[in-house]
Amino acid sequence: MSDNGTPANGQQSASGKRTARVILGVLAAALIAFCVWAMSVYAQGGDPLAWVTGSAAFQTTADETDQTTSQDTASSQEAPQTTTVTTDGVYTALASLQFDGTDVSLEKDAAHVVLSAEGIWVEEASADAPTDMALACAQRSAALATWASEQGVGIPSVTWICEDGSGAVRMAVTMRTDGAPTTGALPALLSAATGYGISGNAYAQLDTDDVSQFAGIAPTLPDGTAVSIDATVTSAGENLSASDVATRQKDVNSGTVGVTGSGTSTTSGTGAPSSGSGSSSSAAGTQSGSGSSSSAEQDAKVRVTVTIDARADGGSTSSYTVSLNPGATAYDALVATGASVNARSTAMGVYVAAINGYAEKDQGGESGWKYAVNGSYPNYSAGACTLSDGDAVTWVYVTSA
């Protein structure tokens, strides 16, 4: 210190430096705090300088845009709605059906549709010549099978059943939806089918030698029973009268009769066909005309007795009396009883695998059904065994050949 007590110049300089350091420290801390706050605002989509630039509205707009974008993204990620197929949807598909560029469509009143998880069944009556009928039947079944596959709901097959004006099945074909053909002539289409059958009357008139009358697994109805197709050529032939076919289709479409609908015409235990205009039982040879039969027609019926003996498989024996058209077979007589029949077409003719749930191989590898007519066992298919008035047919379950 000086003699009068005032600080020396060195002391004054040190004090000023300390003050400056304090001020700089405060400013540095404030800057750091501002930077941290600014980064937080930026991270939230805000503008930390809005108080300077006057752009406070931008933050609200950005928030709203982000919210809208999030909602749009969420909507775009929603799972697609489950596809379903309805009976009306099948009718709509039929109305625009095409096969290899050819119009094979059917209006709603020209077909009857049954839809289930097991498949699609379509029934129609046709007055077309046999060759045209068979081609249309095959093309339509393939086209509808392709459509069903495109729906992606797992429908396994399409069965198409075509009848004449009296209700006799002219042709039935089952086409799998997986890999159904989209082009090809009749032989190629039928070779791709799971199975099919053509009546004897229609087959005799087909203009081709490249198609078998029966092949594959016999087409079945929704209840699992085989579609009955008369394999023989009958004296009556096909009923292709335009008026009768139109009447038949009208009744089928309305559900009054039909082999695929809830109004399926069946045969009672006594063998009497159920009534109805143009009705028929599912058995070939039991069709009636579009009106009531005359007494002369009744006299022309073949009356036979049918016995079903399932005792060897734990069942019972039952007997029926049925009336059939001339030319009917032992297989027709079995179906006419109203029994549940599971049959398939083979190279040897129709083969009966089960009756009323009693099936082949239930009692060993050689067990199954045999038939006898008047006590004798024919060595050919029941579908080829023509009956006469007064015959007695016995279907018996056996445990060995």
CORSULTA-V674392 format. One record per residue. N is the residue number from 1. RES is the residue in one small letter. SS is DSSP state (H for helix, E for strand, - for the rest). PSI is psi in degrees with one decimal (* if undefined). OMEGA is omega as a letter, one per 40 degrees, with the letter a starting at -180 (* if undefined). Layout:
((N,RES,SS,PSI,OMEGA) (N,RES,SS,PSI,OMEGA))
This chain:
((1,m,-,158.7,i) (2,s,-,173.2,a) (3,d,-,-29.4,a) (4,n,-,0.2,i) (5,g,-,-1.8,i) (6,t,-,147.7,a) (7,p,-,155.5,i) (8,a,-,164.6,a) (9,n,H,-33.5,a) (10,g,H,-37.7,i) (11,q,H,-40.7,i) (12,q,H,-37.7,a) (13,s,H,-41.0,a) (14,a,H,-38.6,i) (15,s,H,-39.6,a) (16,g,H,-35.6,i) (17,k,H,-39.3,i) (18,r,H,-40.5,i) (19,t,H,-41.6,a) (20,a,H,-39.8,a) (21,r,H,-37.3,i) (22,v,H,-44.7,a) (23,i,H,-43.5,i) (24,l,H,-38.3,i) (25,g,H,-42.3,i) (26,v,H,-43.9,i) (27,l,H,-38.5,i) (28,a,H,-42.3,i) (29,a,H,-40.3,i) (30,a,H,-40.1,i) (31,l,H,-42.8,i) (32,i,H,-43.2,i) (33,a,H,-39.7,i) (34,f,H,-42.7,a) (35,c,H,-41.7,i) (36,v,H,-43.6,i) (37,w,H,-42.5,a) (38,a,H,-41.7,i) (39,m,H,-38.2,i) (40,s,H,-42.5,i) (41,v,H,-43.3,i) (42,y,H,-43.7,a) (43,a,H,-28.3,a) (44,q,-,6.8,i) (45,g,-,11.8,a) (46,g,-,-179.5,i) (47,d,-,104.9,a) (48,p,-,-16.0,i) (49,l,-,15.0,a) (50,a,H,-30.7,a) (51,w,H,-19.6,i) (52,v,H,-43.5,a) (53,t,H,-14.0,a) (54,g,-,23.6,a) (55,s,-,34.4,a) (56,a,H,-29.4,a) (57,a,H,-26.0,a) (58,f,H,-33.8,a) (59,q,H,-42.5,i) (60,t,H,-43.3,i) (61,t,H,-42.3,a) (62,a,H,-40.6,i) (63,d,H,-43.3,a) (64,e,H,-38.8,i) (65,t,H,-43.2,i) (66,d,H,-40.3,a) (67,q,H,-44.4,i) (68,t,H,-43.2,i) (69,t,H,-39.6,i) (70,s,H,-40.4,i) (71,q,H,-41.5,i) (72,d,H,-40.7,i) (73,t,H,-42.4,i) (74,a,H,-40.2,a) (75,s,H,-39.4,a) (76,s,H,-18.2,a) (77,q,-,0.0,i) (78,e,-,143.2,i) (79,a,-,141.5,i) (80,p,-,151.8,i) (81,q,-,147.2,a) (82,t,-,132.5,i) (83,t,-,137.3,i) (84,t,-,156.7,i) (85,v,-,131.5,i) (86,t,-,165.8,i) (87,t,H,-42.3,i) (88,d,H,-36.1,i) (89,g,H,-36.8,i) (90,v,H,-43.5,i) (91,y,H,-40.9,i) (92,t,H,-41.2,i) (93,a,H,-39.5,i) (94,l,H,-35.1,a) (95,a,-,-14.4,i) (96,s,-,24.2,a) (97,l,-,134.4,i) (98,q,E,147.2,i) (99,f,E,115.3,i) (100,d,-,41.5,i) (101,g,-,-2.6,i) (102,t,E,135.0,i) (103,d,E,114.8,i) (104,v,-,30.7,a) (105,s,-,159.8,i) (106,l,-,134.9,i) (107,e,-,163.4,a) (108,k,H,-36.5,a) (109,d,H,4.3,i) (110,a,H,9.4,a) (111,a,-,158.0,i) (112,h,E,128.6,a) (113,v,E,137.0,i) (114,v,E,128.9,a) (115,l,E,132.4,i) (116,s,E,177.3,i) (117,a,-,-18.6,a) (118,e,-,-14.0,i) (119,g,E,-171.6,i) (120,i,E,133.8,i) (121,w,E,132.7,i) (122,v,E,130.9,i) (123,e,E,132.4,i) (124,e,E,156.9,i) (125,a,E,137.4,a) (126,s,-,137.4,i) (127,a,-,7.2,a) (128,d,-,154.4,i) (129,a,-,151.3,a) (130,p,H,-43.9,a) (131,t,H,-44.4,i) (132,d,H,-39.8,i) (133,m,H,-47.4,a) (134,a,H,-42.1,i) (135,l,H,-44.6,i) (136,a,H,-40.4,i) (137,c,H,-45.6,a) (138,a,H,-43.2,a) (139,q,H,-44.1,a) (140,r,H,-39.8,i) (141,s,H,-39.7,i) (142,a,H,-43.0,a) (143,a,H,-42.1,i) (144,l,H,-34.5,i) (145,a,H,-40.0,i) (146,t,H,-44.0,i) (147,w,H,-45.0,a) (148,a,H,-39.0,i) (149,s,H,-38.5,a) (150,e,H,-18.9,i) (151,q,H,-20.6,i) (152,g,-,33.2,a) (153,v,-,6.1,i) (154,g,-,20.7,i) (155,i,-,122.6,a) (156,p,-,-32.7,a) (157,s,E,166.2,i) (158,v,E,129.4,i) (159,t,E,124.9,a) (160,w,E,128.0,a) (161,i,E,124.2,a) (162,c,E,134.0,a) (163,e,E,168.5,i) (164,d,-,-169.5,a) (165,g,-,-15.9,i) (166,s,-,0.0,i) (167,g,-,-0.8,i) (168,a,-,135.1,i) (169,v,E,121.2,i) (170,r,E,-38.8,a) (171,m,E,145.8,i) (172,a,E,136.9,a) (173,v,E,138.7,i) (174,t,E,126.6,a) (175,m,E,127.4,i) (176,r,E,146.2,a) (177,t,-,-23.2,i) (178,d,-,106.5,i) (179,g,-,27.5,i) (180,a,-,141.4,a) (181,p,-,146.7,i) (182,t,-,0.5,i) (183,t,-,165.3,i) (184,g,-,157.1,i) (185,a,-,178.8,a) (186,l,H,-47.4,a) (187,p,H,-42.4,a) (188,a,H,-39.2,i) (189,l,H,-45.8,a) (190,l,H,-29.1,i) (191,s,H,-21.9,i) (192,a,-,-8.9,a) (193,a,-,153.6,i) (194,t,-,-37.8,i) (195,g,E,158.6,i) (196,y,E,167.1,i) (197,g,E,146.3,a) (198,i,E,134.6,a) (199,s,-,156.8,i) (200,g,H,-39.5,a) (201,n,H,-42.7,a) (202,a,H,-40.9,a) (203,y,H,-34.5,a) (204,a,-,-21.7,a) (205,q,-,0.2,a) (206,l,-,137.5,a) (207,d,-,55.8,i) (208,t,-,148.2,i) (209,d,-,6.7,a) (210,d,-,11.6,a) (211,v,-,129.0,i) (212,s,-,158.9,i) (213,q,-,-37.6,i) (214,f,E,146.7,i) (215,a,E,150.2,i) (216,g,E,-156.1,a) (217,i,-,129.1,a) (218,a,-,131.0,i) (219,p,-,143.1,a) (220,t,E,163.0,i) (221,l,-,170.6,i) (222,p,-,-26.7,i) (223,d,-,2.9,i) (224,g,-,-8.9,i) (225,t,-,151.7,a) (226,a,E,144.2,i) (227,v,-,125.8,a) (228,s,-,121.0,a) (229,i,-,120.9,a) (230,d,-,114.0,a) (231,a,-,-9.9,a) (232,t,-,161.9,i) (233,v,-,118.0,a) (234,t,-,159.5,i) (235,s,-,-29.4,a) (236,a,-,-27.7,a) (237,g,-,-166.1,i) (238,e,-,147.6,i) (239,n,-,97.6,a) (240,l,-,22.2,i) (241,s,-,127.2,a) (242,a,H,-39.2,a) (243,s,H,-40.8,i) (244,d,H,-39.7,i) (245,v,H,-41.3,i) (246,a,H,-40.8,i) (247,t,H,-43.6,i) (248,r,H,-46.7,a) (249,q,H,-36.3,i) (250,k,H,-43.6,i) (251,d,H,-40.4,i) (252,v,H,-45.3,a) (253,n,H,-32.2,a) (254,s,H,-8.1,a) (255,g,-,5.0,i) (256,t,-,-43.7,i) (257,v,-,174.1,i) (258,g,-,142.4,a) (259,v,-,-11.1,a) (260,t,-,-4.7,a) (261,g,-,177.5,i) (262,s,-,-16.6,i) (263,g,-,25.5,a) (264,t,-,127.4,i) (265,s,-,129.7,a) (266,t,-,-174.6,i) (267,t,E,135.6,a) (268,s,-,172.3,a) (269,g,-,-21.1,i) (270,t,-,-2.3,i) (271,g,-,4.0,a) (272,a,-,124.4,i) (273,p,E,146.9,i) (274,s,-,153.0,a) (275,s,-,168.3,i) (276,g,-,143.5,i) (277,s,-,122.1,i) (278,g,-,14.0,a) (279,s,-,161.2,i) (280,s,-,156.0,i) (281,s,-,169.1,a) (282,s,-,-11.1,a) (283,a,-,131.2,i) (284,a,-,141.3,a) (285,g,-,-3.2,i) (286,t,-,14.7,a) (287,q,-,144.9,i) (288,s,-,168.1,a) (289,g,-,-170.8,a) (290,s,-,-9.3,i) (291,g,-,-173.6,a) (292,s,-,147.9,a) (293,s,-,144.6,i) (294,s,-,166.3,i) (295,s,H,-32.5,i) (296,a,H,-39.8,i) (297,e,H,-38.6,i) (298,q,H,-39.4,a) (299,d,H,-25.9,a) (300,a,-,-7.3,a) (301,k,-,149.5,i) (302,v,E,117.6,a) (303,r,E,124.5,a) (304,v,E,159.7,i) (305,t,E,144.4,a) (306,v,E,127.2,i) (307,t,E,131.8,i) (308,i,E,115.5,a) (309,d,E,104.0,a) (310,a,-,20.8,a) (311,r,H,-32.5,a) (312,a,H,-15.0,i) (313,d,H,19.3,i) (314,g,-,7.0,a) (315,g,-,-152.9,a) (316,s,-,-174.8,i) (317,t,E,136.7,i) (318,s,E,149.0,a) (319,s,E,149.9,a) (320,y,E,156.0,i) (321,t,E,124.7,a) (322,v,E,154.6,i) (323,s,E,128.2,a) (324,l,E,160.7,i) (325,n,-,152.5,i) (326,p,-,139.4,a) (327,g,-,-3.5,i) (328,a,-,156.6,a) (329,t,E,174.5,i) (330,a,H,-32.6,i) (331,y,H,-41.7,i) (332,d,H,-41.9,a) (333,a,H,-39.3,i) (334,l,H,-48.6,a) (335,v,H,-35.2,a) (336,a,H,-18.1,i) (337,t,-,-16.6,a) (338,g,-,4.2,i) (339,a,-,154.1,i) (340,s,-,115.8,a) (341,v,E,129.7,i) (342,n,E,111.5,a) (343,a,E,160.8,i) (344,r,E,156.7,i) (345,s,E,137.0,i) (346,t,E,176.1,i) (347,a,-,-21.9,a) (348,m,-,-0.2,a) (349,g,E,-166.7,a) (350,v,E,138.3,a) (351,y,E,124.3,a) (352,v,E,115.9,a) (353,a,E,-29.4,a) (354,a,E,147.2,i) (355,i,E,125.6,i) (356,n,-,34.3,i) (357,g,-,-8.5,i) (358,y,E,111.2,a) (359,a,E,160.4,i) (360,e,-,147.0,i) (361,k,-,7.3,i) (362,d,-,-34.5,a) (363,q,-,34.5,a) (364,g,-,166.7,a) (365,g,-,-22.6,a) (366,e,-,8.0,a) (367,s,-,153.5,i) (368,g,E,-161.8,a) (369,w,E,139.0,i) (370,k,E,158.1,i) (371,y,E,151.9,i) (372,a,E,148.4,i) (373,v,E,116.9,a) (374,n,-,37.1,i) (375,g,-,-9.0,a) (376,s,E,142.6,a) (377,y,-,105.4,i) (378,p,-,154.1,i) (379,n,-,27.8,i) (380,y,-,171.2,a) (381,s,-,144.6,i) (382,a,H,-23.7,i) (383,g,H,-10.6,i) (384,a,H,3.6,a) (385,c,-,100.4,a) (386,t,E,137.6,a) (387,l,-,157.9,i) (388,s,-,161.3,a) (389,d,-,131.5,i) (390,g,-,-3.5,i) (391,d,-,152.4,i) (392,a,E,118.2,a) (393,v,E,132.3,i) (394,t,E,126.6,i) (395,w,E,118.6,a) (396,v,E,136.4,i) (397,y,E,126.8,a) (398,v,E,155.5,a) (399,t,-,-2.8,i) (400,s,-,159.8,a) (401,a,-,*,*))
